[in-house]
Amino acid sequence: MTIRNQARVVIASIGRFHMFDLARQMARAGLGVSLLTGYPPAKIDYDLRPLARTHSHWVVFERFVSSLRIGIPPWLPYESVRNFGEWVARCLDNADVHVFDALDGGGLEAGRMFRDRGRVWLCNRGSAHVLTQKLLLEEEHRAWRVPMPKHYFWPANVDRCLAEYGGADGIVVPSRFAARSFVEQGHPPEKVHVCPYGVDLSMFRPEPKLDRTFRVLFVGTQSLQKGIGYFFEAVRPLVHSGAIEVWLIGQAGYDAREILRKNAGLFRHHGVVPRKKLAWYYSQASVLVLPSIQEGLALVQAQAMACGIPIVATTNTGAEDLFTDGIEGFIVPIREPGAIREKLQLLLDDSHKREHMAMAALHRVVQLGGWSAYGSCVQALYRDLLQAKRINVSKTSETRNVSCLRALKAGKA
């Protein structure tokens, strides 16, 4: 059974994450796609605007509160996703949708509605199981003696995620690391589907390196979850000896302010860089280091590989789904800065090996196929679930085919 030009798919995500790329790939595959998001309209990519409708009031308010640096009230993220989820359900009340694919947290109300109608409901999770993530971060905050912000795992929000995991027809994750966390938490392996993310190969490609400095790059929010403390422990002796230079790209996490302050002499902080300019920064680096404690599949890895630099990443970043340890980069255990330093020293001592790894990384990421491979994986999953539910997309009733976008334009949502 083919679903091209026939299936009606709704993708719901309160933020951008990987879901915008998913919507783009499903549209390119010829599916009838609607994108519901809490992202402000002006921030949505131009090519996605015809597919999208937004409900951004709570998201904008949450970001405003976050910008005040006074701490986020623990109930605010929950109210934001709950309000978004209820809006999505109202929006889709009269829609004849075949597949509802929602980022976890914001799909509960509409998901239950479509499950009751016999349609396909997917929960899309970009990280490990929420309870695995919670356990890892609790350990991390205790180790660094930094209080865990109450809004991180507000009980009502965790309950929403758990209800979605249990109620959805399938759970989509980007890596085997994330999939294992769901199986370890008791979910049937056949319910958990791995579709690794891609990278925009037209945006991320090598640019000329302007000097011969051995530069170590960290890209992403500098936080305990990203392992920023272990990063500094790993690079400190190499920076002090003058062997390397360190660049940080991204915003400073609230929980890592003190760590950044204590290590201020080790790095140059470039702040948040627009995606379209990231390739230049990757290309000025010799290696990307990602010491994260927990991630589903860090997008920065494929971006760096596409710019021709090797990776040193932990086992909990999804690295195993992107490259082979020792070929395009190195995969090390979490919380072991000595292992990171050892790999950096190896690359410092052997420039030919680093160059060989850089070329292998570039070759590997091209083989992976960019976002189109991710889109093909998800489309195949949609097809299999539609077949399992015996949904013939070419024969469903058109009388109730009031799309989300039409309902919104008519003022019904």
C-alpha positions as CSV (number, residue, x, y, z in Angstrom):
1,M,0.0,0.0,0.0
2,T,1.3,3.4,-0.9
3,I,0.4,6.5,1.2
4,R,1.8,9.1,-1.3
5,N,-0.7,11.9,-2.2
6,Q,-3.4,10.3,0.0
7,A,-2.6,10.1,3.7
8,R,-3.5,13.1,5.8
9,V,-0.9,13.7,8.5
10,V,-0.9,16.2,11.4
11,I,2.4,17.0,13.1
12,A,2.1,18.8,16.4
13,S,5.0,20.3,18.3
14,I,5.1,23.1,20.7
15,G,8.6,24.1,19.5
16,R,10.8,23.6,16.5
17,F,13.0,20.7,17.5
18,H,13.2,18.1,14.7
19,M,9.5,18.3,14.0
20,F,9.7,21.1,11.5
21,D,12.2,19.0,9.5
22,L,9.7,16.1,9.8
23,A,6.9,18.2,8.4
24,R,9.0,19.3,5.5
25,Q,10.0,15.8,4.6
26,M,6.4,14.6,4.7
27,A,5.3,17.5,2.5
28,R,8.0,16.6,0.0
29,A,6.8,13.0,0.1
30,G,3.4,14.1,-1.2
31,L,1.4,13.6,2.0
32,G,-1.3,16.0,3.0
33,V,0.5,17.6,6.0
34,S,-0.6,20.1,8.6
35,L,1.8,21.5,11.2
36,L,0.5,22.7,14.5
37,T,3.0,24.5,16.7
38,G,3.5,26.9,19.6
39,Y,6.3,28.5,17.8
40,P,5.6,32.2,17.0
41,P,4.5,32.8,13.4
42,A,7.4,35.0,12.5
43,K,9.9,32.2,13.5
44,I,8.4,29.6,11.3
45,D,10.4,28.7,8.1
46,Y,9.0,30.3,5.0
47,D,8.4,27.0,3.2
48,L,6.4,25.7,6.2
49,R,4.2,28.6,6.7
50,P,1.5,27.5,4.2
51,L,1.2,24.2,6.2
52,A,1.3,25.7,9.7
53,R,-0.9,27.3,12.3
54,T,0.3,28.5,15.6
55,H,-0.8,28.9,19.2
56,S,2.1,30.7,20.8
57,H,0.7,32.8,23.7
58,W,1.9,30.5,26.5
59,V,5.2,29.8,24.7
60,V,6.0,33.5,24.3
61,F,5.0,34.1,28.0
62,E,7.3,31.3,29.1
63,R,10.2,32.6,27.2
64,F,9.6,36.1,28.6
65,V,9.7,34.7,32.1
66,S,12.8,32.7,31.3
67,S,14.6,35.8,30.0
68,L,14.1,37.5,33.3
69,R,16.5,35.1,34.9
70,I,14.5,34.9,38.1
71,G,13.6,31.2,37.7
72,I,10.6,29.6,36.0
73,P,7.6,28.8,38.1
74,P,7.3,25.0,38.2
75,W,3.8,25.0,36.9
76,L,4.4,27.1,33.9
77,P,5.9,24.5,31.4
78,Y,3.0,22.2,32.3
79,E,0.4,24.8,31.7
80,S,2.1,25.7,28.5
81,V,2.0,22.1,27.1
82,R,-1.5,21.4,28.5
83,N,-2.9,24.5,26.9
84,F,-1.2,23.7,23.6
85,G,-2.5,20.1,23.7
86,E,-6.1,21.2,24.4
87,W,-5.8,23.7,21.5
88,V,-4.6,21.0,19.2
89,A,-7.6,18.8,20.1
90,R,-10.0,21.6,19.5
91,C,-8.4,22.3,16.2
92,L,-8.7,18.7,15.0
93,D,-12.1,17.9,16.4
94,N,-13.7,17.7,13.0
95,A,-10.7,16.6,11.0
96,D,-10.4,13.2,9.2
97,V,-6.7,12.5,10.0
98,H,-5.0,9.3,9.3
99,V,-1.8,9.8,11.3
100,F,-1.3,12.1,14.3
101,D,2.4,12.5,15.1
102,A,3.0,14.7,18.2
103,L,6.1,15.7,20.2
104,D,5.7,14.2,23.7
105,G,3.9,16.4,26.2
106,G,1.5,18.2,23.7
107,G,-0.4,15.3,22.1
108,L,-2.4,13.7,24.8
109,E,-5.9,15.1,24.2
110,A,-5.9,14.9,20.4
111,G,-4.0,11.5,20.5
112,R,-6.7,9.9,22.6
113,M,-9.4,11.4,20.3
114,F,-7.8,9.8,17.2
115,R,-7.0,6.5,19.0
116,D,-10.7,6.2,19.8
117,R,-11.5,6.8,16.1
118,G,-9.2,4.0,15.1
119,R,-6.6,6.2,13.7
120,V,-2.8,6.2,14.2
121,W,-1.3,8.1,17.1
122,L,2.5,8.4,17.4
123,C,4.3,9.9,20.4
124,N,7.6,11.5,19.1
125,R,10.3,11.7,21.8
126,G,13.6,13.4,21.2
127,S,15.3,12.1,24.3
128,A,15.5,9.1,26.5
129,H,12.5,8.0,28.5
130,V,11.4,10.8,30.8
131,L,12.1,8.7,33.9
132,T,15.5,7.7,32.7
133,Q,16.3,11.4,31.9
134,K,15.0,12.3,35.4
135,L,17.2,9.7,37.1
136,L,20.3,10.8,35.2
137,L,19.8,14.5,35.9
138,E,19.0,14.0,39.6
139,E,22.3,12.1,39.9
140,E,24.1,14.9,38.0
141,H,22.6,17.7,40.1
142,R,23.6,15.9,43.3
143,A,27.1,15.3,42.0
144,W,27.6,19.0,41.2
145,R,25.7,20.2,44.2
146,V,23.3,22.3,42.1
147,P,19.6,22.2,43.1
148,M,17.4,20.8,40.4
149,P,14.9,23.4,39.2
150,K,11.4,22.3,40.1
151,H,10.0,22.9,36.6
152,Y,12.4,20.3,35.1
153,F,10.2,17.3,36.1
154,W,7.0,18.8,37.4
155,P,4.9,15.7,38.4
156,A,1.9,16.6,36.3
157,N,4.1,17.0,33.2
158,V,5.8,13.7,33.8
159,D,2.4,12.1,34.1
160,R,1.4,13.6,30.8
161,C,4.4,12.1,29.1
162,L,3.8,8.7,30.7
163,A,0.2,8.7,29.6
164,E,1.3,9.5,26.0
165,Y,3.8,6.7,26.0
166,G,1.2,4.2,27.2
167,G,-1.6,5.4,25.0
168,A,0.1,5.9,21.7
169,D,0.2,3.3,19.0
170,G,4.0,3.8,18.7
171,I,6.9,5.8,20.2
172,V,9.4,7.3,17.8
173,V,12.9,8.0,19.0
174,P,16.0,9.0,17.2
175,S,18.6,6.5,18.5
176,R,19.2,3.1,20.0
177,F,20.2,4.7,23.2
178,A,16.8,6.3,23.6
179,A,15.1,3.1,22.5
180,R,16.9,1.0,25.1
181,S,15.7,3.5,27.8
182,F,12.1,2.8,26.9
183,V,12.5,-1.0,26.9
184,E,14.3,-0.7,30.3
185,Q,11.3,1.2,31.6
186,G,9.0,-1.6,30.6
187,H,7.7,-0.7,27.1
188,P,7.5,-3.5,24.5
189,P,10.4,-3.3,22.0
190,E,8.0,-3.6,19.1
191,K,6.3,-0.4,20.2
192,V,9.5,1.7,20.1
193,H,10.7,2.7,16.6
194,V,14.2,4.2,15.9
195,C,14.4,6.8,13.1
196,P,17.7,8.7,13.3
197,Y,17.7,12.4,12.5
198,G,19.3,13.9,9.4
199,V,21.2,17.0,8.6
200,D,20.7,19.7,5.9
201,L,23.7,19.0,3.6
202,S,23.1,22.2,1.7
203,M,23.5,24.3,4.8
204,F,26.2,22.3,6.6
205,R,29.3,21.8,4.5
206,P,33.1,22.4,4.9
207,E,34.4,26.0,4.6
208,P,38.1,27.0,4.6
209,K,39.8,26.9,8.0
210,L,41.6,30.2,8.5
211,D,44.4,29.1,10.8
212,R,46.2,26.0,12.1
213,T,45.1,26.3,15.7
214,F,43.8,23.1,17.2
215,R,40.4,24.2,18.3
216,V,37.9,22.2,20.4
217,L,34.3,23.1,19.8
218,F,31.3,22.7,22.1
219,V,27.9,23.5,20.5
220,G,24.7,23.6,22.5
221,T,23.3,24.9,25.8
222,Q,26.0,24.8,28.4
223,S,24.3,22.8,31.0
224,L,24.7,19.9,33.4
225,Q,22.7,17.7,31.0
226,K,25.2,18.5,28.3
227,G,28.1,17.5,30.5
228,I,29.7,21.0,30.5
229,G,31.5,20.3,33.8
230,Y,33.2,17.2,32.5
231,F,34.0,19.1,29.3
232,F,36.0,21.7,31.3
233,E,37.7,19.0,33.3
234,A,38.8,17.3,30.1
235,V,40.2,20.3,28.3
236,R,41.7,22.2,31.3
237,P,45.2,20.8,31.2
238,L,45.4,21.1,27.4
239,V,44.3,24.7,27.5
240,H,46.8,25.5,30.3
241,S,49.6,23.9,28.3
242,G,48.7,26.0,25.2
243,A,48.0,23.0,23.1
244,I,44.4,23.8,22.3
245,E,41.8,26.6,22.1
246,V,38.2,26.2,23.1
247,W,35.1,27.7,21.6
248,L,31.6,27.5,23.1
249,I,28.6,28.1,21.0
250,G,25.1,28.4,22.5
251,Q,23.5,29.9,25.5
252,A,24.6,29.4,29.1
253,G,22.3,27.1,31.1
254,Y,20.8,28.4,34.3
255,D,22.2,25.3,36.2
256,A,25.8,25.8,34.9
257,R,26.4,29.5,35.7
258,E,28.8,28.8,38.5
259,I,30.7,26.2,36.5
260,L,31.1,28.6,33.6
261,R,32.2,31.4,36.0
262,K,34.9,29.2,37.6
263,N,36.2,28.1,34.2
264,A,35.9,31.5,32.4
265,G,39.6,31.5,31.5
266,L,39.4,28.3,29.5
267,F,37.1,29.3,26.6
268,R,35.9,31.9,24.2
269,H,32.1,32.2,24.3
270,H,30.4,33.0,21.0
271,G,26.9,32.9,22.3
272,V,23.9,31.8,20.2
273,V,24.8,31.6,16.5
274,P,22.1,31.4,13.7
275,R,21.9,28.0,12.0
276,K,22.9,29.5,8.7
277,K,26.2,30.7,10.1
278,L,27.1,27.6,12.1
279,A,29.0,25.9,9.3
280,W,31.7,28.5,9.4
281,Y,32.3,27.9,13.2
282,Y,32.3,24.1,12.7
283,S,34.9,24.5,9.9
284,Q,37.2,26.6,12.2
285,A,37.3,23.7,14.6
286,S,39.5,20.6,14.8
287,V,37.1,18.4,16.7
288,L,33.6,18.7,18.3
289,V,33.3,17.4,21.8
290,L,29.9,16.4,23.1
291,P,30.1,15.1,26.7
292,S,26.3,14.9,27.3
293,I,24.8,12.8,30.1
294,Q,21.6,12.3,28.1
295,E,20.3,13.2,24.6
296,G,18.2,11.4,22.1
297,L,20.4,12.1,19.1
298,A,22.3,15.4,19.2
299,L,21.9,17.2,15.9
300,V,25.2,19.0,16.3
301,Q,27.1,15.7,15.6
302,A,25.8,15.3,12.1
303,Q,26.2,19.0,11.5
304,A,29.9,18.8,12.5
305,M,30.5,15.7,10.4
306,A,29.0,17.4,7.4
307,C,31.5,20.2,7.9
308,G,34.3,17.7,7.9
309,I,35.4,17.5,11.6
310,P,35.5,14.4,13.8
311,I,33.5,13.9,17.0
312,V,34.3,12.9,20.6
313,A,30.9,12.0,22.1
314,T,29.5,10.0,24.9
315,T,27.5,6.8,24.7
316,N,24.3,8.7,25.6
317,T,24.2,11.1,22.6
318,G,23.0,8.7,20.0
319,A,26.5,8.7,18.5
320,E,26.4,5.0,17.7
321,D,23.6,5.7,15.2
322,L,25.8,8.2,13.3
323,F,29.3,6.9,13.3
324,T,31.7,4.1,14.2
325,D,33.9,4.4,17.2
326,G,37.5,4.9,16.0
327,I,36.6,5.7,12.4
328,E,34.8,9.0,12.2
329,G,35.2,9.9,15.8
330,F,35.3,8.4,19.3
331,I,32.6,7.3,21.6
332,V,33.4,7.4,25.3
333,P,31.5,6.7,28.6
334,I,29.6,9.4,30.3
335,R,31.2,11.2,33.2
336,E,34.8,10.3,32.2
337,P,36.7,13.5,31.3
338,G,39.9,11.5,31.3
339,A,38.6,9.5,28.4
340,I,37.8,12.7,26.5
341,R,41.2,14.2,27.2
342,E,42.9,10.9,26.0
343,K,41.1,11.1,22.6
344,L,41.9,14.8,22.2
345,Q,45.6,14.1,22.9
346,L,45.6,11.3,20.4
347,L,44.2,13.7,17.7
348,L,46.8,16.3,18.8
349,D,49.6,13.9,18.5
350,D,48.6,12.4,15.2
351,S,47.4,15.0,12.7
352,H,47.2,12.5,9.9
353,K,44.7,10.4,12.0
354,R,42.6,13.5,12.6
355,E,42.6,14.4,8.9
356,H,41.6,10.8,8.0
357,M,38.8,10.9,10.6
358,A,37.6,14.2,9.3
359,M,37.3,12.9,5.7
360,A,35.7,9.7,7.0
361,A,33.1,11.8,8.9
362,L,32.3,13.8,5.8
363,H,31.9,10.7,3.7
364,R,29.8,8.9,6.4
365,V,27.3,11.8,6.8
366,V,26.8,11.9,3.0
367,Q,26.1,8.2,3.0
368,L,23.4,8.7,5.7
369,G,21.3,10.6,3.3
370,G,20.4,13.8,5.2
371,W,16.9,14.5,6.3
372,S,15.5,12.6,3.3
373,A,16.5,9.3,4.9
374,Y,14.8,10.3,8.1
375,G,11.7,11.1,6.2
376,S,11.7,7.8,4.4
377,C,12.1,6.0,7.8
378,V,9.1,7.8,9.3
379,Q,7.0,7.4,6.2
380,A,7.6,3.6,6.2
381,L,6.5,3.6,9.9
382,Y,3.3,5.4,9.0
383,R,2.6,2.9,6.3
384,D,3.2,-0.1,8.6
385,L,0.9,1.3,11.3
386,L,-1.8,2.2,8.8
387,Q,-1.7,-1.4,7.5
388,A,-1.8,-2.8,11.0
389,K,-4.9,-0.9,11.7
390,R,-6.3,-1.8,8.3
391,I,-6.8,1.9,7.4
392,N,-7.2,2.3,3.6
393,V,-6.3,5.9,3.1
394,S,-7.8,6.0,-0.4
395,K,-11.2,5.0,0.7
396,T,-11.8,7.0,3.9
397,S,-14.8,9.2,4.0
398,E,-14.4,12.7,2.6
399,T,-17.5,14.0,4.3
400,R,-15.5,14.6,7.6
401,N,-12.3,15.8,5.9
402,V,-12.2,19.2,7.4
403,S,-8.5,19.8,7.8
404,C,-7.0,21.6,10.7
405,L,-6.1,24.6,8.5
406,R,-9.6,25.0,7.1
407,A,-11.1,24.8,10.6
408,L,-8.8,27.5,11.8
409,K,-9.4,29.8,8.9
410,A,-13.1,29.4,9.5
411,G,-12.6,30.4,13.1
412,K,-13.7,27.1,14.6
413,A,-10.6,26.4,16.6
